[in-house]
Amino acid sequence: MTAIRLRRVYEPPEPGADGLRVLVDRLWPRGLSKAAAGVDEWPKAVTPSTELRKWFHGGGSAAEFRRRYEAELAEPEAVAELARLRGLADAGPLTLLTAVQDPTTSHAAILAELLDA
């Protein structure tokens, strides 16, 4: 059973609960130092592409975003990274970090669902 958490990267690390902290945003969060973020990994192969991010922020729908993001995650490099992250999650807690206001309604939640499948 995988233990995957979703958290905002701006929240302080919880060493006993977070396990491996993985940033899943394409861009580094504004105003946050690497030391304060406590990020262990930043696998850009599983982050939404710049094009997809810009399309969504330009007024794209959540349903279409999900479809397009899942298509990106079906690319070979992303598939390999998903498998690696799934293995890490199986070995211990894994926390997906994002800068969005509500991680439960973001790309991080979609990624968590795919990792837990």
C-alpha positions in Angstrom: 0.0 0.0 0.0 1.4 3.4 -1.0 1.5 6.3 1.4 1.2 9.4 -0.8 0.5 12.9 0.7 -0.3 16.1 -1.0 1.0 19.4 0.5 1.8 22.9 -0.4 5.5 23.4 -0.7 5.2 26.6 1.3 4.2 24.6 4.4 7.1 23.6 6.6 8.4 20.1 6.3 7.1 17.5 8.7 10.1 15.1 9.0 8.2 12.3 10.7 5.3 12.2 8.2 6.5 13.6 4.9 9.0 10.9 4.0 10.5 11.7 0.5 9.4 15.2 -0.5 8.9 15.6 -4.3 8.2 18.9 -6.0 5.8 18.3 -8.9 5.7 21.9 -10.3 7.6 22.8 -13.5 8.7 26.1 -12.0 10.5 26.7 -8.6 8.0 28.3 -6.1 8.4 32.1 -5.8 10.1 33.4 -2.8 11.1 30.0 -1.3 14.7 29.0 -0.7 15.7 25.5 -1.5 16.7 25.1 2.1 13.3 26.1 3.4 11.5 24.0 0.9 13.2 20.8 2.0 12.6 19.2 -1.5 14.3 15.8 -2.0 13.5 15.4 -5.7 12.2 17.5 -8.6 11.3 15.1 -11.4 10.3 17.5 -14.2 9.3 14.5 -16.4 6.0 14.3 -14.4 5.2 18.0 -14.1 2.7 19.6 -16.5 4.5 21.0 -19.6 4.9 24.8 -19.9 2.4 24.8 -22.8 -0.2 22.9 -20.8 0.3 25.2 -17.8 -0.1 28.3 -19.9 -3.1 26.9 -21.7 -4.9 26.1 -18.4 -4.1 29.5 -16.9 -5.5 31.1 -20.1 -8.9 29.7 -19.3 -8.7 26.0 -20.1 -11.2 23.6 -18.4 -10.2 21.2 -15.6 -11.5 18.2 -17.4 -9.5 19.0 -20.6 -6.5 19.8 -18.5 -6.7 16.3 -16.9 -7.0 14.6 -20.3 -4.0 16.5 -21.7 -1.9 16.0 -18.5 -2.7 12.2 -18.5 -1.6 12.2 -22.2 1.7 13.8 -21.2 2.2 11.3 -18.4 1.8 8.5 -21.0 5.0 9.6 -22.7 7.9 7.2 -22.2 10.1 9.4 -20.0 7.1 10.2 -17.8 6.1 6.5 -17.6 9.6 5.6 -16.4 9.5 8.3 -13.8 6.0 7.3 -12.6 7.3 3.7 -12.2 10.3 4.9 -10.2 8.1 7.2 -8.0 5.6 4.4 -7.5 8.5 2.2 -6.2 9.6 4.9 -3.8 6.1 5.3 -2.5 5.8 1.6 -2.0 9.0 1.8 0.1 7.8 4.5 2.4 5.9 7.8 2.7 6.0 10.1 -0.3 4.8 13.7 -0.3 4.0 15.5 -3.5 4.6 19.2 -3.2 3.0 22.0 -5.2 2.7 25.8 -4.9 -1.0 25.8 -5.8 -3.5 27.0 -3.2 -5.4 23.7 -3.0 -3.3 20.6 -3.9 -6.4 18.3 -3.7 -7.8 20.0 -6.9 -4.5 20.3 -8.8 -2.3 18.3 -11.1 -0.7 16.9 -7.9 -3.9 15.1 -7.1 -4.1 13.6 -10.6 -0.5 12.5 -10.2 -1.2 10.9 -6.8 -4.1 9.0 -8.2 -1.9 7.6 -11.0 0.9 6.7 -8.6 -1.6 4.9 -6.3 -3.2 2.9 -9.1 
